Protein backbone atom coordinates (compact mmCIF):
# COMPACT_ATOMS: atom_id res chain seq x y z
CA UNK A 1 0.00 0.00 0.00
CA UNK A 2 1.27 3.50 -0.79
CA UNK A 3 0.30 7.12 -0.29
CA UNK A 4 1.10 9.95 -2.71
CA UNK A 5 1.48 13.67 -2.02
CA UNK A 6 2.86 16.57 -4.04
CA UNK A 7 4.45 19.85 -2.96
CA UNK A 8 5.66 22.72 -5.09
CA UNK A 9 8.64 24.91 -4.39
CA UNK A 10 9.50 28.30 -5.91
CA UNK A 11 13.23 28.44 -5.09
CA UNK A 12 16.24 26.26 -4.28
CA UNK A 13 15.88 27.39 -0.66
CA UNK A 14 12.32 26.01 -0.50
CA UNK A 15 13.48 22.73 -2.06
CA UNK A 16 16.23 22.50 0.58
CA UNK A 17 13.69 23.26 3.32
CA UNK A 18 11.56 20.28 2.22
CA UNK A 19 14.68 18.13 2.33
CA UNK A 20 15.45 19.37 5.82
CA UNK A 21 11.97 18.29 6.97
CA UNK A 22 12.68 14.78 5.69
CA UNK A 23 16.17 14.73 7.22
CA UNK A 24 14.77 15.34 10.69
CA UNK A 25 12.59 12.20 10.34
CA UNK A 26 15.08 9.76 8.80
CA UNK A 27 16.04 6.61 10.68
CA UNK A 28 18.67 3.95 10.18
CA UNK A 29 17.60 1.68 7.31
CA UNK A 30 15.48 4.29 5.52
CA UNK A 31 15.89 4.31 1.74
CA UNK A 32 14.57 7.14 -0.41
CA UNK A 33 14.73 6.88 -4.20
CA UNK A 34 14.99 10.18 -6.12
CA UNK A 35 14.11 10.59 -9.79
CA UNK A 36 13.87 13.47 -12.23
CA UNK A 37 15.79 14.98 -15.10
CA UNK A 38 19.27 16.47 -14.77
CA UNK A 39 19.09 19.80 -12.95
CA UNK A 40 15.69 19.06 -11.39
CA UNK A 41 16.87 19.75 -7.84
CA UNK A 42 17.75 16.33 -6.45
CA UNK A 43 21.13 17.36 -5.02
CA UNK A 44 19.64 20.62 -3.72
CA UNK A 45 17.06 18.52 -1.87
CA UNK A 46 19.80 16.26 -0.46
CA UNK A 47 21.62 19.37 0.82
CA UNK A 48 18.53 20.09 2.92
CA UNK A 49 18.28 16.48 4.09
CA UNK A 50 21.89 16.60 5.27
CA UNK A 51 21.14 19.77 7.22
CA UNK A 52 18.09 18.00 8.69
CA UNK A 53 20.24 15.16 10.08
CA UNK A 54 22.50 17.75 11.66
CA UNK A 55 25.38 17.50 9.21
CA UNK A 56 27.64 20.44 8.49
CA UNK A 57 29.36 18.56 5.64
CA UNK A 58 29.45 20.17 2.21
CA UNK A 59 26.96 18.39 -0.08
CA UNK A 60 27.84 17.83 -3.74
CA UNK A 61 26.52 15.57 -6.48
CA UNK A 62 28.03 12.09 -6.25
CA UNK A 63 27.86 11.58 -10.05
CA UNK A 64 31.55 10.74 -10.45
CA UNK A 65 32.20 9.45 -6.93
CA UNK A 66 28.94 7.37 -6.92
CA UNK A 67 28.56 7.49 -3.11
CA UNK A 68 29.09 10.35 -0.68
CA UNK A 69 28.58 9.89 3.05
CA UNK A 70 27.55 12.71 5.39
CA UNK A 71 27.84 12.53 9.17
CA UNK A 72 25.17 13.87 11.49
CA UNK A 73 22.70 12.47 14.00
CA UNK A 74 22.67 9.44 11.69
CA UNK A 75 24.88 8.62 8.73
CA UNK A 76 23.45 9.72 5.37
CA UNK A 77 24.61 8.05 2.16
CA UNK A 78 24.02 10.03 -1.04
CA UNK A 79 24.18 7.59 -3.96
CA UNK A 80 24.04 8.35 -7.69
CA UNK A 81 23.17 5.56 -10.14
CA UNK A 82 23.40 7.70 -13.30
CA UNK A 83 26.65 6.09 -14.46
CA UNK A 84 25.90 2.55 -13.22
CA UNK A 85 25.49 0.15 -16.12
CA UNK A 86 25.33 -3.34 -14.61
CA UNK A 87 23.91 -5.22 -11.67
CA UNK A 88 27.50 -6.10 -10.64
CA UNK A 89 28.33 -2.39 -10.31
CA UNK A 90 25.10 -1.94 -8.37
CA UNK A 91 26.08 -4.68 -5.89
CA UNK A 92 29.56 -3.18 -5.52
CA UNK A 93 28.03 0.03 -4.13
CA UNK A 94 27.25 -1.79 -0.88
CA UNK A 95 23.79 -0.31 -0.44
CA UNK A 96 22.77 -2.93 2.13
CA UNK A 97 25.78 -2.09 4.29
CA UNK A 98 25.09 1.64 3.96
CA UNK A 99 21.52 1.06 5.16
CA UNK A 100 22.80 -0.95 8.13
CA UNK A 101 24.81 2.14 9.14
CA UNK A 102 22.28 4.88 8.37
CA UNK A 103 19.83 6.17 5.76
CA UNK A 104 20.37 6.47 1.99
CA UNK A 105 19.08 8.78 -0.71
CA UNK A 106 19.58 7.38 -4.21
CA UNK A 107 19.54 9.64 -7.26
CA UNK A 108 18.29 7.91 -10.41
CA UNK A 109 16.62 5.52 -7.98
CA UNK A 110 14.27 4.19 -10.64
CA UNK A 111 17.19 1.95 -11.66
CA UNK A 112 16.63 -0.11 -8.51
CA UNK A 113 13.84 -2.51 -9.33
CA UNK A 114 12.90 -4.69 -6.43
CA UNK A 115 13.87 -2.97 -3.22
CA UNK A 116 11.83 -2.27 -0.13
CA UNK A 117 11.94 1.46 0.38
CA UNK A 118 10.44 4.15 2.51
CA UNK A 119 9.71 6.64 -0.26
CA UNK A 120 10.16 7.60 -3.88
CA UNK A 121 10.38 11.29 -4.72
CA UNK A 122 10.03 12.51 -8.30
CA UNK A 123 11.20 16.02 -9.21
CA UNK A 124 9.43 17.89 -12.02
CA UNK A 125 10.81 21.18 -13.36
CA UNK A 126 7.93 23.65 -13.67
CA UNK A 127 10.05 26.51 -14.98
CA UNK A 128 12.74 28.82 -13.62
CA UNK A 129 13.36 27.71 -10.02
CA UNK A 130 9.90 26.16 -9.55
CA UNK A 131 9.71 22.43 -8.85
CA UNK A 132 7.02 19.88 -8.01
CA UNK A 133 8.10 17.08 -5.71
CA UNK A 134 5.80 14.06 -5.80
CA UNK A 135 6.32 11.75 -2.85
CA UNK A 136 5.14 8.14 -2.88
CA UNK A 137 5.49 6.55 0.53
CA UNK A 138 5.41 2.79 0.72
CA UNK A 139 3.68 1.77 3.89
CA UNK A 140 5.81 -1.27 4.61
CA UNK A 141 7.00 -0.31 8.09
C-alpha positions as CSV (number, residue, x, y, z in Angstrom):
1,X,0.0,0.0,0.0
2,X,1.3,3.5,-0.8
3,X,0.3,7.1,-0.3
4,X,1.1,9.9,-2.7
5,X,1.5,13.7,-2.0
6,X,2.9,16.6,-4.0
7,X,4.5,19.8,-3.0
8,X,5.7,22.7,-5.1
9,X,8.6,24.9,-4.4
10,X,9.5,28.3,-5.9
11,X,13.2,28.4,-5.1
12,X,16.2,26.3,-4.3
13,X,15.9,27.4,-0.7
14,X,12.3,26.0,-0.5
15,X,13.5,22.7,-2.1
16,X,16.2,22.5,0.6
17,X,13.7,23.3,3.3
18,X,11.6,20.3,2.2
19,X,14.7,18.1,2.3
20,X,15.4,19.4,5.8
21,X,12.0,18.3,7.0
22,X,12.7,14.8,5.7
23,X,16.2,14.7,7.2
24,X,14.8,15.3,10.7
25,X,12.6,12.2,10.3
26,X,15.1,9.8,8.8
27,X,16.0,6.6,10.7
28,X,18.7,3.9,10.2
29,X,17.6,1.7,7.3
30,X,15.5,4.3,5.5
31,X,15.9,4.3,1.7
32,X,14.6,7.1,-0.4
33,X,14.7,6.9,-4.2
34,X,15.0,10.2,-6.1
35,X,14.1,10.6,-9.8
36,X,13.9,13.5,-12.2
37,X,15.8,15.0,-15.1
38,X,19.3,16.5,-14.8
39,X,19.1,19.8,-12.9
40,X,15.7,19.1,-11.4
41,X,16.9,19.7,-7.8
42,X,17.8,16.3,-6.5
43,X,21.1,17.4,-5.0
44,X,19.6,20.6,-3.7
45,X,17.1,18.5,-1.9
46,X,19.8,16.3,-0.5
47,X,21.6,19.4,0.8
48,X,18.5,20.1,2.9
49,X,18.3,16.5,4.1
50,X,21.9,16.6,5.3
51,X,21.1,19.8,7.2
52,X,18.1,18.0,8.7
53,X,20.2,15.2,10.1
54,X,22.5,17.8,11.7
55,X,25.4,17.5,9.2
56,X,27.6,20.4,8.5
57,X,29.4,18.6,5.6
58,X,29.5,20.2,2.2
59,X,27.0,18.4,-0.1
60,X,27.8,17.8,-3.7
61,X,26.5,15.6,-6.5
62,X,28.0,12.1,-6.3
63,X,27.9,11.6,-10.0
64,X,31.5,10.7,-10.5
65,X,32.2,9.5,-6.9
66,X,28.9,7.4,-6.9
67,X,28.6,7.5,-3.1
68,X,29.1,10.4,-0.7
69,X,28.6,9.9,3.1
70,X,27.6,12.7,5.4
71,X,27.8,12.5,9.2
72,X,25.2,13.9,11.5
73,X,22.7,12.5,14.0
74,X,22.7,9.4,11.7
75,X,24.9,8.6,8.7
76,X,23.4,9.7,5.4
77,X,24.6,8.0,2.2
78,X,24.0,10.0,-1.0
79,X,24.2,7.6,-4.0
80,X,24.0,8.4,-7.7
81,X,23.2,5.6,-10.1
82,X,23.4,7.7,-13.3
83,X,26.6,6.1,-14.5
84,X,25.9,2.6,-13.2
85,X,25.5,0.2,-16.1
86,X,25.3,-3.3,-14.6
87,X,23.9,-5.2,-11.7
88,X,27.5,-6.1,-10.6
89,X,28.3,-2.4,-10.3
90,X,25.1,-1.9,-8.4
91,X,26.1,-4.7,-5.9
92,X,29.6,-3.2,-5.5
93,X,28.0,0.0,-4.1
94,X,27.3,-1.8,-0.9
95,X,23.8,-0.3,-0.4
96,X,22.8,-2.9,2.1
97,X,25.8,-2.1,4.3
98,X,25.1,1.6,4.0
99,X,21.5,1.1,5.2
100,X,22.8,-1.0,8.1
101,X,24.8,2.1,9.1
102,X,22.3,4.9,8.4
103,X,19.8,6.2,5.8
104,X,20.4,6.5,2.0
105,X,19.1,8.8,-0.7
106,X,19.6,7.4,-4.2
107,X,19.5,9.6,-7.3
108,X,18.3,7.9,-10.4
109,X,16.6,5.5,-8.0
110,X,14.3,4.2,-10.6
111,X,17.2,1.9,-11.7
112,X,16.6,-0.1,-8.5
113,X,13.8,-2.5,-9.3
114,X,12.9,-4.7,-6.4
115,X,13.9,-3.0,-3.2
116,X,11.8,-2.3,-0.1
117,X,11.9,1.5,0.4
118,X,10.4,4.2,2.5
119,X,9.7,6.6,-0.3
120,X,10.2,7.6,-3.9
121,X,10.4,11.3,-4.7
122,X,10.0,12.5,-8.3
123,X,11.2,16.0,-9.2
124,X,9.4,17.9,-12.0
125,X,10.8,21.2,-13.4
126,X,7.9,23.6,-13.7
127,X,10.1,26.5,-15.0
128,X,12.7,28.8,-13.6
129,X,13.4,27.7,-10.0
130,X,9.9,26.2,-9.5
131,X,9.7,22.4,-8.9
132,X,7.0,19.9,-8.0
133,X,8.1,17.1,-5.7
134,X,5.8,14.1,-5.8
135,X,6.3,11.7,-2.9
136,X,5.1,8.1,-2.9
137,X,5.5,6.5,0.5
138,X,5.4,2.8,0.7
139,X,3.7,1.8,3.9
140,X,5.8,-1.3,4.6
141,X,7.0,-0.3,8.1
